[in-house]
Structures are given as structure tokens and as C-alpha cells.
Amino acid sequence: MRETLPQSLRSVLDILWAIFRVAALAALGYCALLFVFQRRLLFPAPNQRLPDPLPPGVAHVPLDQGFGLFMNAARHADDRRPVMIFAHGNGELAHYWIDAFEDLIDRGISVLILEYAGYGGAPGSPSLATLRDGALSAYDAMAARTDVDSSQIFAYGRSIGCGAVGLLADRRPLAALALESSFSTLVKLAYEHGYPGFLLRDRFDNLTVLQKLEIPVFLYHGARDDLIPISHAHLLQEAAPHATFVEGACGHNDCPRPWPQLLTFLESAGIPLRPEEGEGS
């Protein structure tokens, strides 16, 4: 005798199957939208162009991807200075930072602020590849200058900029690396915020980079950071156990500049600083 399901049970199963199909289609649609628009979420570039003219003392440096803004600490033709390549966060522009480095420049550190492709009027689109190529081009441009000590080029990244300088540290001989408000891996951060990390196209991975580095590392992170939790910094510290770690009483976007701690770190890393005003030469 042939067995059949009761009509009521079949109705319930049909409803459940319909719900499953709708949920599956919704999930697929969500993933498809994230995949297509993920770079707009990851790189929300402000709709502003670079000011023209630039302030005095700021020079525009063409790069393979994006451009740089250079502030020179050299005081004469034979004054070859260390250089910090600075990579900003994803919701910022290079020229926002022009006034932030006076304390470093006074101590003899030249600064190149990296601007990303698609930011500040630069052509192209931001991605892991274009941030990497821009950072490499910035290093090469600085190393070729006669007023730069090419053995004393170091990099400082903030937030997404940590991905750019991590890629740079993996491919060029930096004197030191500083990471502020950095993720360990972007895939891990995506999962923590409820996004399917396996769909990421730009898989920045500073954890793997630090595990390979043998240069001095400086880590700075806000204890109240709810965008990139400080647990990411702790993972990075485990990957670089000799790193200098500075914890700030701040979040993600309100941390004060850690220049006093950074300068102390740079001195310990053997990067020559100019004496402070009033100190002996």
C-alpha cells in the first residue's frame, strides 16, 4: 500500500520550503550587493579635490597610483633627513593632515602623506592593488631624493592606511613600521561586523606581514575603539612581541597624536632626530 503525507503536513512543508527559498534568495542578493559595492563601503572617499594652491612648504609628488604631499625637514642641500610615509584612514584625505606633523618636522623628520587613487581628485580607483602600488611608488620616490637618507625611510599607517604600509613593509626595506588603529586582518574584521569575509576582494593582512618582519614596530590603539577593537592590536602585538605598544584612552577617530611616544620609539630604533630647540647640538 502506498503511503502519503497528510495534507496538513504537506502544506506545512510547502510553506517551509517557500520560506527557505525566499531566505536563500535574500541571502544571495545580500552577498551579491556586498560583493559589487564593497569598495564603496571600504573606501568612502570624501568628494573633495586637493586645494590649489597648496600651502607653503607642501610639495605635490606624482606617484604611479595617487600622489604624495611632501613636507621637507631638510635645512640645507647636504641635510639628508629621515622620511615618514604616512597613509591615512579611508574617510580622510591627505590634505586634512598637512598641519599634523609639525612636531616631527621640527625634529628633522620629513613627511610624505600618501593620497590614494580615487581620493582628492587623483585618477583611478582605490583597492589593495592601487594602495600597494602607490605606497611602493612613494618609497621609491623618496629613496631617489638627494635630501633623504634612504636607509631611514619608515612608514606610519592609520586604519585602512595600515594595510597600505603593511604591504609596503613586505616589499621594501623600511627602517621601522608604525600602525595606528590597525586591523589584524580585514577578513576577521569583516566577520566581526557581520559581513561575509570570504567575499572580500581586498584582503589586507597585517598579521601575516608582522609575523615576517624583523624591523622595529610601533602599535597605537584606542581602548574604546568600537570600529576596530583593540583585540586586533593585541593580535598584532603577539605577532611582533618586541613591538612598542601604546594604548590610548580614546576610540577610533578621537585619539591624540602620539608623537612624543613615537619620537622616543624612533630614537630607540636608531633613526636620527634633530635636537630639540635649546638642546646641545
C-alpha positions as a printed Julia matrix, in Angstrom:
281×3 Matrix{Float64}:
  0.0    0.0     0.0
  1.39   3.4    -0.97
  1.95   5.8     1.94
  1.25   9.53    1.55
  1.82  12.52    3.75
 -1.2   14.08    5.36
 -2.4   17.18    3.53
 -1.76  19.37    6.57
  1.86  18.21    6.82
  2.43  18.77    3.12
  1.08  22.27    3.47
  3.49  22.99    6.31
  6.42  21.61    4.32
  5.45  23.68    1.31
  5.37  26.8     3.46
  8.76  25.98    5.0
 10.25  25.34    1.57
  8.9   28.65    0.31
 10.36  30.45    3.33
 13.71  28.74    2.77
 13.76  29.76   -0.9
 12.93  33.37   -0.05
 15.61  33.44    2.67
 18.17  31.85    0.36
 17.42  34.32   -2.42
 17.62  37.21    0.06
 20.98  35.96    1.35
 22.3   35.55   -2.18
 21.08  39.02   -3.07
 22.71  40.47    0.05
 26.01  38.78   -0.76
 25.82  39.9    -4.39
 25.22  43.52   -3.38
 28.1   43.4    -0.89
 30.42  41.92   -3.48
 29.52  44.56   -6.07
 29.54  47.58   -3.76
 32.15  46.52   -1.18
 34.77  49.01   -2.35
 32.32  51.87   -1.92
 31.89  50.73    1.67
 35.6   50.15    2.25
 36.78  53.35    0.54
 34.19  56.11    1.17
 36.36  58.85   -0.31
 35.2   62.39    0.58
 34.1   64.31   -2.5
 36.82  66.95   -2.36
 39.77  67.8    -4.54
 43.25  68.84   -3.48
 43.43  72.56   -2.61
 45.07  74.71   -5.27
 47.46  76.25   -4.5
 48.93  74.06   -1.79
 50.09  75.75    1.43
 53.71  76.96    1.53
 56.15  74.18    2.33
 53.98  71.43    0.83
 55.06  69.89   -2.49
 52.98  67.69   -4.79
 54.73  64.4    -5.67
 53.35  62.4    -8.64
 53.11  58.65   -7.99
 52.2   55.59  -10.05
 48.88  55.49   -8.19
 47.56  58.54   -6.39
 50.03  61.21   -5.34
 52.01  62.39   -2.34
 52.23  65.61   -0.35
 55.8   66.17    0.8
 56.97  68.36    3.67
 60.74  68.63    3.82
 62.61  68.85    7.11
 65.99  69.41    5.4
 67.53  72.81    6.14
 70.31  72.83    3.55
 71.4   70.96    0.44
 73.53  68.4     2.28
 70.95  67.74    5.01
 69.76  64.19    4.29
 66.8   63.53    6.55
 64.72  60.51    7.6
 61.28  60.33    5.96
 57.96  59.1     7.3
 55.49  57.86    4.67
 52.04  58.42    6.17
 48.89  56.61    4.99
 45.57  57.98    6.25
 42.17  56.43    7.04
 39.52  55.58    4.49
 37.24  58.54    5.24
 40.02  61.13    5.12
 42.09  62.96    2.53
 45.82  63.62    2.51
 45.49  67.39    2.79
 43.48  67.03    6.03
 46.79  66.03    7.65
 49.05  68.8     6.42
 49.15  70.59    9.79
 49.52  67.44   11.9
 53.26  66.82   11.64
 54.93  70.0    12.89
 56.38  68.24   15.94
 58.01  65.61   13.73
 59.32  68.05   11.14
 60.84  70.17   13.93
 62.8   67.08   14.99
 64.16  66.62   11.48
 61.72  64.08   10.04
 60.44  64.82    6.56
 56.9   63.6     5.86
 55.24  62.28    2.71
 51.46  61.97    3.04
 50.17  59.32    0.68
 46.99  60.05   -1.25
 45.15  57.1    -2.71
 43.89  56.54   -6.24
 40.36  57.92   -6.46
 40.9   60.29   -3.49
 41.47  64.04   -3.59
 40.97  64.26   -7.35
 43.55  61.54   -8.11
 42.62  59.33  -11.08
 41.83  55.66  -10.7
 40.01  53.7    -8.01
 41.12  52.64   -4.53
 41.87  48.97   -3.97
 44.51  46.8    -2.35
 46.49  46.84   -5.59
 46.39  50.61   -6.12
 47.16  51.37   -2.45
 50.1   48.96   -2.63
 51.42  50.43   -5.87
 51.03  53.98   -4.57
 52.94  53.14   -1.39
 55.74  51.42   -3.32
 55.98  54.38   -5.68
 56.12  56.74   -2.7
 59.02  54.8    -1.19
 60.91  54.76   -4.48
 60.35  58.5    -4.99
 61.68  59.27   -1.51
 64.67  56.92   -1.82
 65.72  58.71   -5.02
 65.86  62.16   -3.39
 69.24  63.66   -2.51
 67.81  65.29    0.63
 66.58  61.95    2.01
 68.55  59.31    3.89
 67.26  56.27    2.01
 68.28  53.97    4.88
 65.96  55.87    7.24
 62.6   55.67    5.5
 59.82  54.42    7.75
 56.05  54.24    7.42
 53.05  55.12    9.57
 49.54  53.94    8.78
 46.18  54.76   10.32
 43.16  52.45   10.0
 42.93  51.34    6.33
 46.28  53.08    5.79
 47.81  50.33    7.92
 47.02  47.96    5.08
 48.92  50.17    2.64
 52.04  50.49    4.79
 51.89  46.8     5.7
 52.13  45.94    2.01
 54.98  48.44    1.72
 56.86  46.88    4.65
 56.52  43.49    3.0
 58.19  44.73   -0.21
 60.67  47.47    0.71
 63.39  47.71    3.4
 61.76  50.09    5.88
 63.68  51.3     8.92
 60.56  50.93   11.1
 56.79  50.49   10.88
 54.06  52.22   12.9
 50.42  51.12   12.91
 47.6   53.16   14.46
 44.11  51.69   14.93
 45.03  48.74   12.73
 43.08  45.59   11.98
 44.87  42.27   12.21
 43.25  41.03    9.01
 40.44  42.68    7.09
 38.67  39.33    6.72
 38.5   38.93   10.51
 37.2   42.48   10.92
 34.54  41.91    8.25
 33.21  38.83   10.03
 33.12  40.72   13.34
 30.88  43.35   11.74
 28.55  40.76   10.24
 29.89  40.8     6.69
 30.85  37.6     4.85
 34.61  37.97    4.84
 35.06  35.27    2.21
 33.63  37.73   -0.34
 36.32  40.34    0.28
 38.32  41.31   -2.79
 40.89  43.42   -0.89
 42.27  41.09    1.77
 44.68  43.26    3.71
 46.56  41.06    6.2
 48.86  42.86    8.61
 49.07  39.85   10.91
 50.98  37.83    8.32
 53.18  40.82    7.49
 54.21  41.36   11.12
 55.0   37.69   11.58
 57.68  38.05    8.9
 59.13  41.45    9.82
 62.37  41.94   11.72
 62.24  45.74   11.95
 61.1   47.85   14.93
 57.3   48.1    15.17
 55.15  50.72   16.93
 51.49  49.94   17.7
 48.98  52.58   18.83
 45.32  51.79   19.5
 42.39  53.3    21.37
 41.0   51.2    24.21
 37.46  52.34   23.32
 37.72  51.71   19.58
 34.41  50.12   18.54
 35.18  50.13   14.8
 38.43  48.15   15.01
 38.51  46.66   18.52
 41.76  46.78   20.44
 41.81  42.97   20.34
 43.21  43.35   16.82
 46.17  45.31   18.22
 46.74  42.57   20.8
 46.92  40.0    17.99
 49.43  42.19   16.16
 51.45  42.52   19.35
 51.56  38.73   19.63
 52.85  38.59   16.04
 55.54  41.18   16.86
 56.33  40.53   20.54
 59.09  43.15   20.66
 56.81  45.89   19.35
 56.3   49.11   21.28
 52.61  49.15   22.25
 50.81  52.35   23.26
 47.18  52.14   24.4
 45.19  55.36   24.23
 42.14  56.35   26.3
 40.19  57.01   23.1
 38.12  55.44   20.34
 38.81  55.2    16.62
 38.73  58.8    15.42
 39.44  60.81   18.57
 42.92  59.62   19.57
 45.5   62.37   20.16
 48.67  62.28   18.08
 51.2   60.0    19.78
 54.2   62.0    18.58
 56.08  62.08   21.93
 55.87  58.29   22.21
 56.68  57.87   18.52
 59.77  60.08   18.78
 61.01  58.05   21.75
 60.42  54.89   19.71
 62.28  56.29   16.7
 65.29  57.19   18.84
 65.38  53.65   20.24
 65.12  52.32   16.66
 68.25  54.27   15.7
 66.52  56.83   13.49
 68.43  60.1    13.91
 66.43  63.06   15.18
 67.3   66.72   15.22
 67.91  68.0    18.76
 65.03  69.88   20.32
 65.32  73.64   20.45
 67.51  74.53   23.41
 69.32  71.18   23.44
 73.0   70.98   22.71
 73.97  70.05   19.14
